[in-house]
Amino acid sequence: MPFKGNSAVLLAVAVLAASAAACVTYYLNTLLRDRFTKVILELSEVNARARYDTNMFLSEISSCLKKIFVKDFAYHISYAGTNHRRDLSCTDPFIFKSYDDGDLRLSFTMVPYFCRGGLKTLYALVLDYIFLTIETDVLMKIRMLNDTFTNVLRVQVFVQHDIKNIAQFIQTSYYNLQNLKDEADELRYVRYLKDSYSPLMLKANKIINTLNLRPSDTPAVIKNINIKDVIEKLISLYHLKCKIAGEGSVYANEGTIFLIFDNLIKNMYDKFLDEELDLAIEIIDEPDKIRVMAIDTGSHIADMERIFEPFYSTKTGGSGIGLFQVRAHVSKLGGTVTAQNIENGVRFDIILPKADA
């Protein structure tokens, strides 16, 4: 005799089986999503360890892709005259993405073992992440290359300008030497050379320090330098009116001290050409350091955080080297330089440590 509840039992079993299948499917999909998410996070860590170097990143991703059952992958990257390529070793179905903007040509291919349904979406996400990572790293490198070339050209222009001035001085000196007639001419010429010594030293030291070169293997001469004397010579050279107060001396290389204050005063001079302002410099002799405060009554600096950056300039045609050199050389001496907008203008503070003779 048939059991009356057979239909109900079968229906209940079917419902339970369907529920179990749905749970299993949901669980498996969750595991897959988690695995793909972890792989994307691992790829991010690989890129960071590779210091965002494309070649190193690509050489490390194979083990990550195997975790999500990628059978093979390929890429072709071309930019700035360089080519990086990896070809597929199979002809299985694949997913693919490419990009070409002239500066960068990029393609990436993945061959998964299975690529159906929801898996296709997950693989597409991984492909997009890898593609975006490569694109970002390469575009950053292209930007850095372009910036480097631009900055080299700026330095080249700066150095060429000063070399031209020195070359012209040598030409003029040779001409004058050939046309000296008597002792009076010789005396006048010697006085001219003495007067020209300081600006020539400035130009030579700018070139040497900009290129990070030394004129010889002999260590730089360290001696007692009167800061007020240096500033007075520079103020006279730039034909500025400036109140100078105080005295102070440091033991340092003369060329470096001239370079520091020449760049500072040249910055004040450039501002003086555009605005009506008063200039004042105070030298304070403290027990273990010399503090130099340079104040102008001109306009405030809009982007104070960036004025010491290399090649950043607020002046049209400015090289952006001067204040960067000031901070770099002051730091090498163990000092500090800061700038701030004050109520009636701008103030630069340079602190130089005293050293034993």
Rosetta blueprint (number, residue, H / E / L):
1 M L
2 P L
3 F L
4 K L
5 G L
6 N H
7 S H
8 A H
9 V H
10 L H
11 L H
12 A H
13 V H
14 A H
15 V H
16 L H
17 A H
18 A H
19 S H
20 A H
21 A H
22 A H
23 C H
24 V H
25 T H
26 Y H
27 Y H
28 L H
29 N H
30 T H
31 L H
32 L H
33 R H
34 D H
35 R H
36 F H
37 T H
38 K H
39 V H
40 I H
41 L H
42 E H
43 L H
44 S H
45 E H
46 V H
47 N H
48 A H
49 R H
50 A L
51 R L
52 Y L
53 D L
54 T H
55 N H
56 M H
57 F H
58 L H
59 S H
60 E H
61 I L
62 S H
63 S H
64 C H
65 L H
66 K H
67 K L
68 I L
69 F L
70 V E
71 K E
72 D E
73 F E
74 A E
75 Y E
76 H E
77 I E
78 S E
79 Y E
80 A L
81 G L
82 T E
83 N E
84 H E
85 R E
86 R E
87 D L
88 L L
89 S L
90 C L
91 T L
92 D L
93 P L
94 F L
95 I E
96 F E
97 K E
98 S E
99 Y E
100 D E
101 D L
102 G L
103 D L
104 L E
105 R E
106 L E
107 S E
108 F E
109 T E
110 M E
111 V E
112 P E
113 Y L
114 F L
115 C L
116 R L
117 G L
118 G H
119 L H
120 K H
121 T H
122 L H
123 Y H
124 A H
125 L H
126 V H
127 L H
128 D H
129 Y H
130 I H
131 F H
132 L H
133 T H
134 I H
135 E H
136 T H
137 D H
138 V H
139 L H
140 M H
141 K H
142 I H
143 R H
144 M H
145 L H
146 N H
147 D H
148 T H
149 F H
150 T H
151 N H
152 V H
153 L H
154 R H
155 V H
156 Q H
157 V H
158 F H
159 V H
160 Q H
161 H H
162 D H
163 I H
164 K H
165 N H
166 I H
167 A H
168 Q H
169 F H
170 I H
171 Q H
172 T H
173 S H
174 Y H
175 Y H
176 N H
177 L H
178 Q H
179 N L
180 L L
181 K L
182 D L
183 E H
184 A H
185 D H
186 E H
187 L H
188 R H
189 Y H
190 V H
191 R H
192 Y H
193 L H
194 K H
195 D H
196 S H
197 Y H
198 S H
199 P H
200 L H
201 M H
202 L H
203 K H
204 A H
205 N H
206 K H
207 I H
208 I H
209 N H
210 T H
211 L L
212 N L
213 L L
214 R L
215 P L
216 S L
217 D L
218 T L
219 P L
220 A L
221 V L
222 I E
223 K E
224 N E
225 I E
226 N E
227 I H
228 K H
229 D H
230 V H
231 I H
232 E H
233 K H
234 L H
235 I H
236 S H
237 L H
238 Y L
239 H L
240 L L
241 K L
242 C E
243 K E
244 I E
245 A E
246 G L
247 E L
248 G L
249 S E
250 V E
251 Y E
252 A E
253 N E
254 E H
255 G H
256 T H
257 I H
258 F H
259 L H
260 I H
261 F H
262 D H
263 N H
264 L H
265 I H
266 K H
267 N H
268 M H
269 Y H
270 D H
271 K H
272 F H
273 L H
274 D H
275 E L
276 E L
277 L L
278 D L
279 L E
280 A E
281 I E
282 E E
283 I E
284 I E
285 D E
286 E L
287 P L
288 D L
289 K E
290 I E
291 R E
292 V E
293 M E
294 A E
295 I E
296 D E
297 T L
298 G L
299 S L
300 H L
301 I L
302 A L
303 D L
304 M H
305 E H
306 R H
307 I L
308 F L
309 E L
310 P L
311 F L
312 Y L
313 S L
314 T L
315 K L
316 T L
317 G L
318 G L
319 S L
320 G L
321 I L
322 G H
323 L H
324 F H
325 Q H
326 V H
327 R H
328 A H
329 H H
330 V H
331 S H
332 K H
333 L L
334 G L
335 G L
336 T E
337 V E
338 T E
339 A E
340 Q E
341 N E
342 I E
343 E L
344 N L
345 G E
346 V E
347 R E
348 F E
349 D E
350 I E
351 I E
352 L E
353 P E
354 K L
355 A L
356 D L
357 A L
